Amino acid sequence: MKRIFVGNLPSEATEETVQALFSEYGKVRSIQLISDIFSGKCRGFGFIGMEGHEARAAIAALDGNLYCGKPLKVKFEDTTAGKNGRRH
């Protein structure tokens, strides 16, 4: 399974709406939207788990496309960042 980073989501985004968007390209195995601790609203990004070929199809189709008036940022999760947030 591959993890996809999705950014530039609207604060109104929910796991259900994002899952519906990505499920057009394959089975969504997992979803984790990052929420604001106080408001509970989406902070604008999250992670989606999908199989490799389905993940590539979703990235190719959705990266840069408008979603609720904002261009999405969709790419494979960057696993090169260390604990302190610096890239190696």
PyMOL Python script that loads the backbone (N, CA, C, O; Angstrom):
from pymol import cmd

cmd.read_pdbstr("""\
ATOM      1  N   MET A   1       0.842  -1.185   0.000  1.00  0.00           N
ATOM      2  CA  MET A   1       0.000   0.000   0.000  1.00  0.00           C
ATOM      3  C   MET A   1       0.883   1.243   0.000  1.00  0.00           C
ATOM      4  O   MET A   1       1.923   1.272   0.658  1.00  0.00           O
ATOM      5  N   LYS A   2       0.474   2.248  -0.726  1.00  0.00           N
ATOM      6  CA  LYS A   2       1.188   3.523  -0.810  1.00  0.00           C
ATOM      7  C   LYS A   2       0.394   4.596  -0.083  1.00  0.00           C
ATOM      8  O   LYS A   2      -0.837   4.607  -0.102  1.00  0.00           O
ATOM      9  N   ARG A   3       1.135   5.505   0.563  1.00  0.00           N
ATOM     10  CA  ARG A   3       0.480   6.653   1.207  1.00  0.00           C
ATOM     11  C   ARG A   3       0.634   7.870   0.317  1.00  0.00           C
ATOM     12  O   ARG A   3       1.723   8.180  -0.167  1.00  0.00           O
ATOM     13  N   ILE A   4      -0.478   8.547   0.114  1.00  0.00           N
ATOM     14  CA  ILE A   4      -0.530   9.745  -0.723  1.00  0.00           C
ATOM     15  C   ILE A   4      -0.745  10.941   0.181  1.00  0.00           C
ATOM     16  O   ILE A   4      -1.595  10.913   1.070  1.00  0.00           O
ATOM     17  N   PHE A   5       0.030  11.997  -0.048  1.00  0.00           N
ATOM     18  CA  PHE A   5      -0.196  13.270   0.614  1.00  0.00           C
ATOM     19  C   PHE A   5      -1.178  14.060  -0.239  1.00  0.00           C
ATOM     20  O   PHE A   5      -1.018  14.145  -1.456  1.00  0.00           O
ATOM     21  N   VAL A   6      -2.187  14.634   0.391  1.00  0.00           N
ATOM     22  CA  VAL A   6      -3.105  15.528  -0.314  1.00  0.00           C
ATOM     23  C   VAL A   6      -3.149  16.842   0.457  1.00  0.00           C
ATOM     24  O   VAL A   6      -3.427  16.866   1.656  1.00  0.00           O
ATOM     25  N   GLY A   7      -2.871  17.928  -0.248  1.00  0.00           N
ATOM     26  CA  GLY A   7      -2.816  19.237   0.381  1.00  0.00           C
ATOM     27  C   GLY A   7      -3.699  20.241  -0.327  1.00  0.00           C
ATOM     28  O   GLY A   7      -4.195  19.998  -1.427  1.00  0.00           O
ATOM     29  N   ASN A   8      -3.882  21.360   0.323  1.00  0.00           N
ATOM     30  CA  ASN A   8      -4.696  22.468  -0.163  1.00  0.00           C
ATOM     31  C   ASN A   8      -6.185  22.118  -0.141  1.00  0.00           C
ATOM     32  O   ASN A   8      -6.959  22.566  -0.987  1.00  0.00           O
ATOM     33  N   LEU A   9      -6.564  21.308   0.847  1.00  0.00           N
ATOM     34  CA  LEU A   9      -7.972  20.967   1.026  1.00  0.00           C
ATOM     35  C   LEU A   9      -8.694  22.117   1.718  1.00  0.00           C
ATOM     36  O   LEU A   9      -8.083  22.843   2.501  1.00  0.00           O
ATOM     37  N   PRO A  10      -9.986  22.294   1.442  1.00  0.00           N
ATOM     38  CA  PRO A  10     -10.748  23.323   2.147  1.00  0.00           C
ATOM     39  C   PRO A  10     -11.004  22.892   3.591  1.00  0.00           C
ATOM     40  O   PRO A  10     -10.976  21.700   3.895  1.00  0.00           O
ATOM     41  N   SER A  11     -11.250  23.839   4.468  1.00  0.00           N
ATOM     42  CA  SER A  11     -11.497  23.514   5.876  1.00  0.00           C
ATOM     43  C   SER A  11     -12.784  22.716   6.058  1.00  0.00           C
ATOM     44  O   SER A  11     -12.966  22.066   7.087  1.00  0.00           O
ATOM     45  N   GLU A  12     -13.671  22.758   5.078  1.00  0.00           N
ATOM     46  CA  GLU A  12     -14.931  22.010   5.152  1.00  0.00           C
ATOM     47  C   GLU A  12     -14.776  20.553   4.742  1.00  0.00           C
ATOM     48  O   GLU A  12     -15.730  19.783   4.856  1.00  0.00           O
ATOM     49  N   ALA A  13     -13.594  20.154   4.264  1.00  0.00           N
ATOM     50  CA  ALA A  13     -13.388  18.778   3.802  1.00  0.00           C
ATOM     51  C   ALA A  13     -13.576  17.795   4.957  1.00  0.00           C
ATOM     52  O   ALA A  13     -13.174  18.060   6.090  1.00  0.00           O
ATOM     53  N   THR A  14     -14.193  16.661   4.643  1.00  0.00           N
ATOM     54  CA  THR A  14     -14.380  15.593   5.621  1.00  0.00           C
ATOM     55  C   THR A  14     -13.785  14.316   5.048  1.00  0.00           C
ATOM     56  O   THR A  14     -13.497  14.238   3.853  1.00  0.00           O
ATOM     57  N   GLU A  15     -13.601  13.315   5.901  1.00  0.00           N
ATOM     58  CA  GLU A  15     -13.093  12.036   5.420  1.00  0.00           C
ATOM     59  C   GLU A  15     -14.014  11.467   4.345  1.00  0.00           C
ATOM     60  O   GLU A  15     -13.542  10.868   3.378  1.00  0.00           O
ATOM     61  N   GLU A  16     -15.313  11.648   4.504  1.00  0.00           N
ATOM     62  CA  GLU A  16     -16.271  11.118   3.539  1.00  0.00           C
ATOM     63  C   GLU A  16     -16.137  11.788   2.175  1.00  0.00           C
ATOM     64  O   GLU A  16     -16.152  11.105   1.151  1.00  0.00           O
ATOM     65  N   THR A  17     -16.005  13.120   2.145  1.00  0.00           N
ATOM     66  CA  THR A  17     -15.914  13.813   0.861  1.00  0.00           C
ATOM     67  C   THR A  17     -14.592  13.512   0.157  1.00  0.00           C
ATOM     68  O   THR A  17     -14.557  13.359  -1.064  1.00  0.00           O
ATOM     69  N   VAL A  18     -13.513  13.428   0.920  1.00  0.00           N
ATOM     70  CA  VAL A  18     -12.211  13.129   0.318  1.00  0.00           C
ATOM     71  C   VAL A  18     -12.172  11.671  -0.147  1.00  0.00           C
ATOM     72  O   VAL A  18     -11.606  11.372  -1.198  1.00  0.00           O
ATOM     73  N   GLN A  19     -12.766  10.769   0.625  1.00  0.00           N
ATOM     74  CA  GLN A  19     -12.815   9.368   0.211  1.00  0.00           C
ATOM     75  C   GLN A  19     -13.597   9.222  -1.083  1.00  0.00           C
ATOM     76  O   GLN A  19     -13.199   8.460  -1.965  1.00  0.00           O
ATOM     77  N   ALA A  20     -14.701   9.938  -1.208  1.00  0.00           N
ATOM     78  CA  ALA A  20     -15.500   9.883  -2.431  1.00  0.00           C
ATOM     79  C   ALA A  20     -14.684  10.370  -3.632  1.00  0.00           C
ATOM     80  O   ALA A  20     -14.783   9.804  -4.721  1.00  0.00           O
ATOM     81  N   LEU A  21     -13.892  11.401  -3.438  1.00  0.00           N
ATOM     82  CA  LEU A  21     -13.048  11.943  -4.499  1.00  0.00           C
ATOM     83  C   LEU A  21     -12.017  10.916  -4.959  1.00  0.00           C
ATOM     84  O   LEU A  21     -11.852  10.702  -6.160  1.00  0.00           O
ATOM     85  N   PHE A  22     -11.319  10.278  -4.010  1.00  0.00           N
ATOM     86  CA  PHE A  22     -10.251   9.349  -4.349  1.00  0.00           C
ATOM     87  C   PHE A  22     -10.768   7.978  -4.773  1.00  0.00           C
ATOM     88  O   PHE A  22     -10.083   7.275  -5.515  1.00  0.00           O
ATOM     89  N   SER A  23     -11.950   7.581  -4.327  1.00  0.00           N
ATOM     90  CA  SER A  23     -12.464   6.249  -4.650  1.00  0.00           C
ATOM     91  C   SER A  23     -12.808   6.105  -6.132  1.00  0.00           C
ATOM     92  O   SER A  23     -13.034   4.992  -6.607  1.00  0.00           O
ATOM     93  N   GLU A  24     -12.849   7.201  -6.855  1.00  0.00           N
ATOM     94  CA  GLU A  24     -13.049   7.122  -8.302  1.00  0.00           C
ATOM     95  C   GLU A  24     -11.864   6.440  -8.984  1.00  0.00           C
ATOM     96  O   GLU A  24     -11.986   5.982 -10.120  1.00  0.00           O
ATOM     97  N   TYR A  25     -10.720   6.368  -8.303  1.00  0.00           N
ATOM     98  CA  TYR A  25      -9.502   5.828  -8.902  1.00  0.00           C
ATOM     99  C   TYR A  25      -9.080   4.497  -8.291  1.00  0.00           C
ATOM    100  O   TYR A  25      -8.057   3.934  -8.682  1.00  0.00           O
ATOM    101  N   GLY A  26      -9.853   3.989  -7.340  1.00  0.00           N
ATOM    102  CA  GLY A  26      -9.559   2.704  -6.719  1.00  0.00           C
ATOM    103  C   GLY A  26     -10.037   2.678  -5.282  1.00  0.00           C
ATOM    104  O   GLY A  26     -10.644   3.630  -4.791  1.00  0.00           O
ATOM    105  N   LYS A  27      -9.750   1.570  -4.619  1.00  0.00           N
ATOM    106  CA  LYS A  27     -10.201   1.397  -3.239  1.00  0.00           C
ATOM    107  C   LYS A  27      -9.318   2.194  -2.285  1.00  0.00           C
ATOM    108  O   LYS A  27      -8.095   2.054  -2.283  1.00  0.00           O
ATOM    109  N   VAL A  28      -9.956   3.026  -1.482  1.00  0.00           N
ATOM    110  CA  VAL A  28      -9.256   3.793  -0.453  1.00  0.00           C
ATOM    111  C   VAL A  28      -9.103   2.870   0.756  1.00  0.00           C
ATOM    112  O   VAL A  28     -10.093   2.486   1.380  1.00  0.00           O
ATOM    113  N   ARG A  29      -7.858   2.517   1.083  1.00  0.00           N
ATOM    114  CA  ARG A  29      -7.586   1.588   2.181  1.00  0.00           C
ATOM    115  C   ARG A  29      -7.567   2.298   3.531  1.00  0.00           C
ATOM    116  O   ARG A  29      -7.964   1.731   4.549  1.00  0.00           O
ATOM    117  N   SER A  30      -7.103   3.537   3.527  1.00  0.00           N
ATOM    118  CA  SER A  30      -7.069   4.321   4.770  1.00  0.00           C
ATOM    119  C   SER A  30      -7.140   5.797   4.425  1.00  0.00           C
ATOM    120  O   SER A  30      -6.797   6.211   3.317  1.00  0.00           O
ATOM    121  N   ILE A  31      -7.587   6.578   5.384  1.00  0.00           N
ATOM    122  CA  ILE A  31      -7.662   8.027   5.206  1.00  0.00           C
ATOM    123  C   ILE A  31      -7.437   8.694   6.556  1.00  0.00           C
ATOM    124  O   ILE A  31      -7.987   8.276   7.575  1.00  0.00           O
ATOM    125  N   GLN A  32      -6.623   9.731   6.539  1.00  0.00           N
ATOM    126  CA  GLN A  32      -6.330  10.476   7.761  1.00  0.00           C
ATOM    127  C   GLN A  32      -6.249  11.956   7.399  1.00  0.00           C
ATOM    128  O   GLN A  32      -5.266  12.411   6.815  1.00  0.00           O
ATOM    129  N   LEU A  33      -7.287  12.697   7.751  1.00  0.00           N
ATOM    130  CA  LEU A  33      -7.253  14.145   7.565  1.00  0.00           C
ATOM    131  C   LEU A  33      -6.754  14.762   8.858  1.00  0.00           C
ATOM    132  O   LEU A  33      -7.147  14.335   9.944  1.00  0.00           O
ATOM    133  N   ILE A  34      -5.901  15.752   8.751  1.00  0.00           N
ATOM    134  CA  ILE A  34      -5.362  16.429   9.921  1.00  0.00           C
ATOM    135  C   ILE A  34      -6.319  17.566  10.291  1.00  0.00           C
ATOM    136  O   ILE A  34      -6.594  18.457   9.487  1.00  0.00           O
ATOM    137  N   SER A  35      -6.816  17.510  11.523  1.00  0.00           N
ATOM    138  CA  SER A  35      -7.819  18.477  11.988  1.00  0.00           C
ATOM    139  C   SER A  35      -7.242  19.441  13.005  1.00  0.00           C
ATOM    140  O   SER A  35      -6.313  19.115  13.744  1.00  0.00           O
ATOM    141  N   ASP A  36      -7.813  20.632  13.027  1.00  0.00           N
ATOM    142  CA  ASP A  36      -7.461  21.622  14.039  1.00  0.00           C
ATOM    143  C   ASP A  36      -7.957  21.138  15.390  1.00  0.00           C
ATOM    144  O   ASP A  36      -9.098  20.692  15.511  1.00  0.00           O
ATOM    145  N   ILE A  37      -7.117  21.220  16.396  1.00  0.00           N
ATOM    146  CA  ILE A  37      -7.451  20.703  17.717  1.00  0.00           C
ATOM    147  C   ILE A  37      -8.604  21.464  18.370  1.00  0.00           C
ATOM    148  O   ILE A  37      -9.345  20.890  19.168  1.00  0.00           O
ATOM    149  N   PHE A  38      -8.762  22.731  18.047  1.00  0.00           N
ATOM    150  CA  PHE A  38      -9.807  23.538  18.679  1.00  0.00           C
ATOM    151  C   PHE A  38     -11.116  23.529  17.901  1.00  0.00           C
ATOM    152  O   PHE A  38     -12.182  23.330  18.484  1.00  0.00           O
ATOM    153  N   SER A  39     -11.047  23.744  16.594  1.00  0.00           N
ATOM    154  CA  SER A  39     -12.281  23.834  15.799  1.00  0.00           C
ATOM    155  C   SER A  39     -12.747  22.482  15.273  1.00  0.00           C
ATOM    156  O   SER A  39     -13.929  22.304  14.977  1.00  0.00           O
ATOM    157  N   GLY A  40     -11.823  21.525  15.155  1.00  0.00           N
ATOM    158  CA  GLY A  40     -12.167  20.225  14.594  1.00  0.00           C
ATOM    159  C   GLY A  40     -12.234  20.219  13.079  1.00  0.00           C
ATOM    160  O   GLY A  40     -12.501  19.181  12.473  1.00  0.00           O
ATOM    161  N   LYS A  41     -11.993  21.376  12.456  1.00  0.00           N
ATOM    162  CA  LYS A  41     -12.036  21.471  10.998  1.00  0.00           C
ATOM    163  C   LYS A  41     -10.716  21.010  10.392  1.00  0.00           C
ATOM    164  O   LYS A  41      -9.675  21.009  11.048  1.00  0.00           O
ATOM    165  N   CYS A  42     -10.788  20.623   9.134  1.00  0.00           N
ATOM    166  CA  CYS A  42      -9.614  20.160   8.400  1.00  0.00           C
ATOM    167  C   CYS A  42      -8.574  21.277   8.321  1.00  0.00           C
ATOM    168  O   CYS A  42      -8.913  22.424   8.032  1.00  0.00           O
ATOM    169  N   ARG A  43      -7.302  20.939   8.580  1.00  0.00           N
ATOM    170  CA  ARG A  43      -6.218  21.922   8.510  1.00  0.00           C
ATOM    171  C   ARG A  43      -5.690  22.092   7.090  1.00  0.00           C
ATOM    172  O   ARG A  43      -4.737  22.838   6.868  1.00  0.00           O
ATOM    173  N   GLY A  44      -6.296  21.411   6.139  1.00  0.00           N
ATOM    174  CA  GLY A  44      -5.915  21.610   4.739  1.00  0.00           C
ATOM    175  C   GLY A  44      -5.092  20.495   4.138  1.00  0.00           C
ATOM    176  O   GLY A  44      -4.705  20.575   2.972  1.00  0.00           O
ATOM    177  N   PHE A  45      -4.813  19.443   4.916  1.00  0.00           N
ATOM    178  CA  PHE A  45      -4.050  18.342   4.345  1.00  0.00           C
ATOM    179  C   PHE A  45      -4.372  17.034   5.052  1.00  0.00           C
ATOM    180  O   PHE A  45      -4.987  17.005   6.118  1.00  0.00           O
ATOM    181  N   GLY A  46      -3.931  15.950   4.413  1.00  0.00           N
ATOM    182  CA  GLY A  46      -4.165  14.633   4.983  1.00  0.00           C
ATOM    183  C   GLY A  46      -3.416  13.585   4.185  1.00  0.00           C
ATOM    184  O   GLY A  46      -2.630  13.903   3.293  1.00  0.00           O
ATOM    185  N   PHE A  47      -3.673  12.325   4.521  1.00  0.00           N
ATOM    186  CA  PHE A  47      -2.989  11.204   3.894  1.00  0.00           C
ATOM    187  C   PHE A  47      -4.004  10.142   3.514  1.00  0.00           C
ATOM    188  O   PHE A  47      -4.933   9.850   4.266  1.00  0.00           O
ATOM    189  N   ILE A  48      -3.808   9.565   2.329  1.00  0.00           N
ATOM    190  CA  ILE A  48      -4.688   8.545   1.792  1.00  0.00           C
ATOM    191  C   ILE A  48      -3.849   7.303   1.534  1.00  0.00           C
ATOM    192  O   ILE A  48      -2.735   7.406   1.021  1.00  0.00           O
ATOM    193  N   GLY A  49      -4.363   6.146   1.877  1.00  0.00           N
ATOM    194  CA  GLY A  49      -3.691   4.883   1.581  1.00  0.00           C
ATOM    195  C   GLY A  49      -4.398   4.167   0.445  1.00  0.00           C
ATOM    196  O   GLY A  49      -5.601   3.916   0.517  1.00  0.00           O
ATOM    197  N   MET A  50      -3.651   3.836  -0.609  1.00  0.00           N
ATOM    198  CA  MET A  50      -4.198   3.119  -1.763  1.00  0.00           C
ATOM    199  C   MET A  50      -3.123   2.180  -2.305  1.00  0.00           C
ATOM    200  O   MET A  50      -1.941   2.350  -2.007  1.00  0.00           O
ATOM    201  N   GLU A  51      -3.530   1.190  -3.099  1.00  0.00           N
ATOM    202  CA  GLU A  51      -2.571   0.320  -3.769  1.00  0.00           C
ATOM    203  C   GLU A  51      -1.796   1.143  -4.805  1.00  0.00           C
ATOM    204  O   GLU A  51      -2.277   2.171  -5.282  1.00  0.00           O
ATOM    205  N   GLY A  52      -0.600   0.679  -5.142  1.00  0.00           N
ATOM    206  CA  GLY A  52       0.320   1.446  -5.979  1.00  0.00           C
ATOM    207  C   GLY A  52      -0.241   1.962  -7.284  1.00  0.00           C
ATOM    208  O   GLY A  52      -0.164   3.161  -7.555  1.00  0.00           O
ATOM    209  N   HIS A  53      -0.814   1.073  -8.114  1.00  0.00           N
ATOM    210  CA  HIS A  53      -1.308   1.522  -9.421  1.00  0.00           C
ATOM    211  C   HIS A  53      -2.514   2.446  -9.277  1.00  0.00           C
ATOM    212  O   HIS A  53      -2.699   3.353 -10.090  1.00  0.00           O
ATOM    213  N   GLU A  54      -3.333   2.225  -8.253  1.00  0.00           N
ATOM    214  CA  GLU A  54      -4.474   3.102  -8.014  1.00  0.00           C
ATOM    215  C   GLU A  54      -4.005   4.459  -7.499  1.00  0.00           C
ATOM    216  O   GLU A  54      -4.563   5.494  -7.865  1.00  0.00           O
ATOM    217  N   ALA A  55      -2.986   4.451  -6.655  1.00  0.00           N
ATOM    218  CA  ALA A  55      -2.424   5.694  -6.135  1.00  0.00           C
ATOM    219  C   ALA A  55      -1.835   6.531  -7.262  1.00  0.00           C
ATOM    220  O   ALA A  55      -2.040   7.744  -7.307  1.00  0.00           O
ATOM    221  N   ARG A  56      -1.106   5.892  -8.172  1.00  0.00           N
ATOM    222  CA  ARG A  56      -0.529   6.627  -9.308  1.00  0.00           C
ATOM    223  C   ARG A  56      -1.620   7.236 -10.177  1.00  0.00           C
ATOM    224  O   ARG A  56      -1.479   8.362 -10.654  1.00  0.00           O
ATOM    225  N   ALA A  57      -2.711   6.494 -10.386  1.00  0.00           N
ATOM    226  CA  ALA A  57      -3.827   7.011 -11.192  1.00  0.00           C
ATOM    227  C   ALA A  57      -4.470   8.215 -10.511  1.00  0.00           C
ATOM    228  O   ALA A  57      -4.798   9.200 -11.172  1.00  0.00           O
ATOM    229  N   ALA A  58      -4.653   8.141  -9.185  1.00  0.00           N
ATOM    230  CA  ALA A  58      -5.255   9.254  -8.444  1.00  0.00           C
ATOM    231  C   ALA A  58      -4.361  10.484  -8.493  1.00  0.00           C
ATOM    232  O   ALA A  58      -4.853  11.598  -8.678  1.00  0.00           O
ATOM    233  N   ILE A  59      -3.051  10.299  -8.330  1.00  0.00           N
ATOM    234  CA  ILE A  59      -2.112  11.422  -8.377  1.00  0.00           C
ATOM    235  C   ILE A  59      -2.138  12.071  -9.755  1.00  0.00           C
ATOM    236  O   ILE A  59      -2.211  13.295  -9.869  1.00  0.00           O
ATOM    237  N   ALA A  60      -2.078  11.248 -10.804  1.00  0.00           N
ATOM    238  CA  ALA A  60      -2.070  11.786 -12.170  1.00  0.00           C
ATOM    239  C   ALA A  60      -3.347  12.560 -12.468  1.00  0.00           C
ATOM    240  O   ALA A  60      -3.308  13.578 -13.159  1.00  0.00           O
ATOM    241  N   ALA A  61      -4.477  12.086 -11.953  1.00  0.00           N
ATOM    242  CA  ALA A  61      -5.753  12.716 -12.266  1.00  0.00           C
ATOM    243  C   ALA A  61      -6.056  13.941 -11.403  1.00  0.00           C
ATOM    244  O   ALA A  61      -6.671  14.896 -11.877  1.00  0.00           O
ATOM    245  N   LEU A  62      -5.626  13.920 -10.134  1.00  0.00           N
ATOM    246  CA  LEU A  62      -6.075  14.949  -9.197  1.00  0.00           C
ATOM    247  C   LEU A  62      -5.074  16.068  -8.922  1.00  0.00           C
ATOM    248  O   LEU A  62      -5.484  17.169  -8.555  1.00  0.00           O
ATOM    249  N   ASP A  63      -3.779  15.823  -9.088  1.00  0.00           N
ATOM    250  CA  ASP A  63      -2.791  16.854  -8.763  1.00  0.00           C
ATOM    251  C   ASP A  63      -2.986  18.082  -9.639  1.00  0.00           C
ATOM    252  O   ASP A  63      -2.933  17.997 -10.866  1.00  0.00           O
ATOM    253  N   GLY A  64      -3.211  19.221  -9.000  1.00  0.00           N
ATOM    254  CA  GLY A  64      -3.403  20.480  -9.716  1.00  0.00           C
ATOM    255  C   GLY A  64      -4.849  20.761 -10.105  1.00  0.00           C
ATOM    256  O   GLY A  64      -5.165  21.875 -10.522  1.00  0.00           O
ATOM    257  N   ASN A  65      -5.732  19.777  -9.977  1.00  0.00           N
ATOM    258  CA  ASN A  65      -7.144  20.000 -10.311  1.00  0.00           C
ATOM    259  C   ASN A  65      -7.834  20.782  -9.211  1.00  0.00           C
ATOM    260  O   ASN A  65      -7.474  20.676  -8.038  1.00  0.00           O
ATOM    261  N   LEU A  66      -8.824  21.567  -9.595  1.00  0.00           N
ATOM    262  CA  LEU A  66      -9.567  22.363  -8.625  1.00  0.00           C
ATOM    263  C   LEU A  66     -10.518  21.487  -7.821  1.00  0.00           C
ATOM    264  O   LEU A  66     -11.216  20.632  -8.366  1.00  0.00           O
ATOM    265  N   TYR A  67     -10.530  21.720  -6.515  1.00  0.00           N
ATOM    266  CA  TYR A  67     -11.464  21.059  -5.605  1.00  0.00           C
ATOM    267  C   TYR A  67     -11.976  22.142  -4.675  1.00  0.00           C
ATOM    268  O   TYR A  67     -11.211  22.706  -3.892  1.00  0.00           O
ATOM    269  N   CYS A  68     -13.255  22.434  -4.756  1.00  0.00           N
ATOM    270  CA  CYS A  68     -13.861  23.536  -3.991  1.00  0.00           C
ATOM    271  C   CYS A  68     -13.137  24.855  -4.263  1.00  0.00           C
ATOM    272  O   CYS A  68     -12.944  25.666  -3.357  1.00  0.00           O
ATOM    273  N   GLY A  69     -12.742  25.056  -5.513  1.00  0.00           N
ATOM    274  CA  GLY A  69     -12.116  26.306  -5.923  1.00  0.00           C
ATOM    275  C   GLY A  69     -10.630  26.427  -5.635  1.00  0.00           C
ATOM    276  O   GLY A  69     -10.042  27.480  -5.881  1.00  0.00           O
ATOM    277  N   LYS A  70     -10.004  25.360  -5.115  1.00  0.00           N
ATOM    278  CA  LYS A  70      -8.573  25.409  -4.796  1.00  0.00           C
ATOM    279  C   LYS A  70      -7.848  24.290  -5.539  1.00  0.00           C
ATOM    280  O   LYS A  70      -8.364  23.175  -5.618  1.00  0.00           O
ATOM    281  N   PRO A  71      -6.651  24.566  -6.091  1.00  0.00           N
ATOM    282  CA  PRO A  71      -5.902  23.503  -6.776  1.00  0.00           C
ATOM    283  C   PRO A  71      -5.309  22.524  -5.756  1.00  0.00           C
ATOM    284  O   PRO A  71      -4.582  22.926  -4.848  1.00  0.00           O
ATOM    285  N   LEU A  72      -5.626  21.251  -5.916  1.00  0.00           N
ATOM    286  CA  LEU A  72      -5.117  20.228  -5.000  1.00  0.00           C
ATOM    287  C   LEU A  72      -3.632  19.967  -5.226  1.00  0.00           C
ATOM    288  O   LEU A  72      -3.127  20.093  -6.342  1.00  0.00           O
ATOM    289  N   LYS A  73      -2.951  19.605  -4.161  1.00  0.00           N
ATOM    290  CA  LYS A  73      -1.576  19.118  -4.233  1.00  0.00           C
ATOM    291  C   LYS A  73      -1.640  17.649  -3.841  1.00  0.00           C
ATOM    292  O   LYS A  73      -1.930  17.319  -2.691  1.00  0.00           O
ATOM    293  N   VAL A  74      -1.370  16.773  -4.795  1.00  0.00           N
ATOM    294  CA  VAL A  74      -1.477  15.336  -4.562  1.00  0.00           C
ATOM    295  C   VAL A  74      -0.180  14.682  -5.025  1.00  0.00           C
ATOM    296  O   VAL A  74       0.209  14.806  -6.186  1.00  0.00           O
ATOM    297  N   LYS A  75       0.492  13.979  -4.099  1.00  0.00           N
ATOM    298  CA  LYS A  75       1.755  13.318  -4.430  1.00  0.00           C
ATOM    299  C   LYS A  75       1.991  12.195  -3.426  1.00  0.00           C
ATOM    300  O   LYS A  75       1.307  12.101  -2.407  1.00  0.00           O
ATOM    301  N   PHE A  76       2.970  11.347  -3.731  1.00  0.00           N
ATOM    302  CA  PHE A  76       3.328  10.318  -2.766  1.00  0.00           C
ATOM    303  C   PHE A  76       3.896  10.976  -1.519  1.00  0.00           C
ATOM    304  O   PHE A  76       4.563  12.007  -1.605  1.00  0.00           O
ATOM    305  N   GLU A  77       3.633  10.381  -0.358  1.00  0.00           N
ATOM    306  CA  GLU A  77       4.131  10.913   0.910  1.00  0.00           C
ATOM    307  C   GLU A  77       5.658  10.970   0.876  1.00  0.00           C
ATOM    308  O   GLU A  77       6.310  10.040   0.403  1.00  0.00           O
ATOM    309  N   ASP A  78       6.217  12.060   1.378  1.00  0.00           N
ATOM    310  CA  ASP A  78       7.672  12.228   1.449  1.00  0.00           C
ATOM    311  C   ASP A  78       8.163  11.556   2.721  1.00  0.00           C
ATOM    312  O   ASP A  78       7.916  12.040   3.825  1.00  0.00           O
ATOM    313  N   THR A  79       8.859  10.438   2.558  1.00  0.00           N
ATOM    314  CA  THR A  79       9.352   9.698   3.722  1.00  0.00           C
ATOM    315  C   THR A  79      10.808  10.009   4.021  1.00  0.00           C
ATOM    316  O   THR A  79      11.414   9.349   4.866  1.00  0.00           O
ATOM    317  N   THR A  80      11.389  11.004   3.344  1.00  0.00           N
ATOM    318  CA  THR A  80      12.803  11.320   3.562  1.00  0.00           C
ATOM    319  C   THR A  80      13.018  12.301   4.695  1.00  0.00           C
ATOM    320  O   THR A  80      14.157  12.524   5.105  1.00  0.00           O
ATOM    321  N   ALA A  81      11.944  12.901   5.218  1.00  0.00           N
ATOM    322  CA  ALA A  81      12.091  13.857   6.315  1.00  0.00           C
ATOM    323  C   ALA A  81      12.387  13.109   7.619  1.00  0.00           C
ATOM    324  O   ALA A  81      11.757  12.093   7.911  1.00  0.00           O
ATOM    325  N   GLY A  82      13.321  13.604   8.379  1.00  0.00           N
ATOM    326  CA  GLY A  82      13.670  12.994   9.659  1.00  0.00           C
ATOM    327  C   GLY A  82      12.753  13.482  10.761  1.00  0.00           C
ATOM    328  O   GLY A  82      11.796  14.213  10.507  1.00  0.00           O
ATOM    329  N   LYS A  83      13.048  13.076  11.984  1.00  0.00           N
ATOM    330  CA  LYS A  83      12.221  13.465  13.118  1.00  0.00           C
ATOM    331  C   LYS A  83      12.185  14.974  13.343  1.00  0.00           C
ATOM    332  O   LYS A  83      11.184  15.508  13.820  1.00  0.00           O
ATOM    333  N   ASN A  84      13.268  15.654  13.003  1.00  0.00           N
ATOM    334  CA  ASN A  84      13.313  17.092  13.204  1.00  0.00           C
ATOM    335  C   ASN A  84      12.772  17.857  12.002  1.00  0.00           C
ATOM    336  O   ASN A  84      12.855  19.085  11.961  1.00  0.00           O
ATOM    337  N   GLY A  85      12.216  17.140  11.020  1.00  0.00           N
ATOM    338  CA  GLY A  85      11.596  17.786   9.883  1.00  0.00           C
ATOM    339  C   GLY A  85      12.560  18.164   8.758  1.00  0.00           C
ATOM    340  O   GLY A  85      12.145  18.721   7.742  1.00  0.00           O
ATOM    341  N   ARG A  86      13.821  17.866   8.938  1.00  0.00           N
ATOM    342  CA  ARG A  86      14.803  18.184   7.898  1.00  0.00           C
ATOM    343  C   ARG A  86      14.926  17.019   6.939  1.00  0.00           C
ATOM    344  O   ARG A  86      14.883  15.851   7.328  1.00  0.00           O
ATOM    345  N   ARG A  87      15.080  17.373   5.678  1.00  0.00           N
ATOM    346  CA  ARG A  87      15.251  16.334   4.660  1.00  0.00           C
ATOM    347  C   ARG A  87      16.699  15.882   4.633  1.00  0.00           C
ATOM    348  O   ARG A  87      17.619  16.668   4.859  1.00  0.00           O
ATOM    349  N   HIS A  88      16.877  14.639   4.360  1.00  0.00           N
ATOM    350  CA  HIS A  88      18.241  14.089   4.266  1.00  0.00           C
ATOM    351  C   HIS A  88      18.724  14.090   2.856  1.00  0.00           C
ATOM    352  O   HIS A  88      19.848  13.664   2.588  1.00  0.00           O
TER     353      HIS A  88
END
""", "prot")
cmd.dss("prot")
cmd.show_as("cartoon", "prot")
cmd.util.cbc("prot")
cmd.orient("prot")
